[in-house]
């Protein structure tokens, strides 16, 4: 065993690290949840002798019994938004969120918070169990007792269930819980929507952007209420779905900048739409060029730099043609032109870039560098990106808008990992405003347990000690989350 000490923080590694164990457990836990959730949903729709139920039962049985035979038991516990599979927290990825959220909703409605399989089960036992669950009364906190009685009556001793334990502060502000989920739903629905649009473009179908307009209108409302919620989700760094996440993040950053400069709601929504579709032209760029890990050749670079033109042409073929369409086309064409027009595509005559294009250019570049890319799975640290952009103020970027972005992102951007003078570490979750409070954000403290950093309590760095009048906590320096194997985005899920 090796003990590594860095800034008072301890990280333990072994031949097979607990982090690897946690990753494997997460994969198995998600596999179980997906198969069990599909079976449970099927049980609410079909008779138990239906051929689909037979297939779903066999798939779920295979997962359960395989794990039980190797580990002796299979348990799943839901605590707030967290899932614990055999007592190890499941690490949720962006593309898994909607499934896990749906499963959590189903179990919460039934007041079932724990499932345990103590030994192998057969087909009839598993069917009995899921049909017990599917038929219980919603919002009855004694459901677990009813299910336990049914299991005992059928002589099924290998399956146990437990009550969904609501934390006291969860019981009152139901509307708060719903508000907390809204940003996640908008974010992941937007990613799913971009996937659908990409398929439409590939199959040469006419673009219908009505869903996107509704989503961006919802996003505007959320940003006007609390911009930190969506900005936090923009820290999700999913390498495998980089293109989709990037488009949604650009929309979020752009709308936040737009709100800061006082754009009306209608135009904030238009700005979000322009952000979502700014890179639509890349759909028709050969994949081997987009995923090239080496430096692009001159020929490949020329192909890639053609995507703004393709994007504008693609958006011309939308069902609707109006003010919004024009703005989206303009941004798709201009977002790589740079503030001094030295970018691409080359123009025959000089022209002033639209406000939307200048905003999207900032959002696009910022998110591009703070996210994992094809040739660099480890993103740049946010503060370095802002310094890099400042060096290009007036050349690549509009100086006035760049200042707005920096004020929006803050000295310590949302998602920054920081070391405190108390030797604690935390993740910045909310910027406190301009001026004196900019270096005193709200943070989520982290603690190290079971081979990984876990979400702890919140802390306001503006809070003072009543006795001394001094600040209780102060940021000493920022840390690189890659060095601590922390996926910052997971802490906003």
C-alpha angles and dihedrals in degrees: 000000000000123000115206118194121196124165091337092307120123125212121184122206131181135178088277104028122222086235089064090048089051091050092050092046090051091053092050093044092052091047089055094045093050095050094041093046091051090051093047092050090047090052090058090056109033141046115257092249093056113123091234091055089051091054095045090048092053092049092050093044091053091055095044099045095042090055095041091052092053101037104024095234141031120212133172124188128183117210113177105302094342129095121205116199110194087342094305117113114244112237104225120214124204096253091051097050099090094052094047091045091052092049092047090051092052093049094044091053088053093045090235112138103161135049124183132181109192097181142357117309129203131226097265093046092052092046091050089052098049092045089052088053095044093053101047119114114263119246094014108133091200093063093106090060091052091050092047090052091050091050091049091048090053091046093243104148097158095073125066133176134197136203122268101249112215115205110236095247088051094060097067112036100054089151088055090055090049091049089051091055096046096078091050092050093049091046098050095038087055091053091049090048093053089053090054092048091051090054091048091053093046090051092044094242120155111263117247110192101178094108091049091052091054092048093050091048088054090046091053091054090050093049091049090052098043120345092189093073096064093033088057092054089051085071091071104116108197108171094189093055098033096136095053096042091046094056092050093046092051089053091051095048091045094051091047091053089045092053091050092056092047105254113169118251094257092056093043087058090048089050090053090051091051089051093050093052102032093107098037089119091069089072089078096044112103109264093229088064094047094049096041107138095190127065110290119248119238090258093050091046090053090052092049092048089057093070096092090060092046089048094053091047092049092052090050088069096060120126093243127053114194145109092304093050091053092051093049092049092048093052093046089054099040107036094098097040094095125220093277092044094244092124130080150330094038115240127219091217135017119262136170114257117241118255090245092053092050091051094046091048089058094045092045095051095043095051091042092060099040093052132075112261137195093268097031118043091180113072126221118260111262097236091055090051092054090050090049090051093048089058088060097045110137092018108056097008141039103256095216094049092045089058089052090051091050091050089047095048092040134209086290106030121216106276095032114141109225139186115221130209087249088064090248123127127217146165121246108243104170137022112225098213137265131321122017095002096056092091092046106065128162113263142188111233117224130212130193117241137147093005098308144066114267132201112263134177126316123254133195110215089204090067116112133205108255092217102046100023088227124129111268093220135018131184112250098182144329121261132212107246090205090066090055094042090240120153098206094196092064090066091063094054 
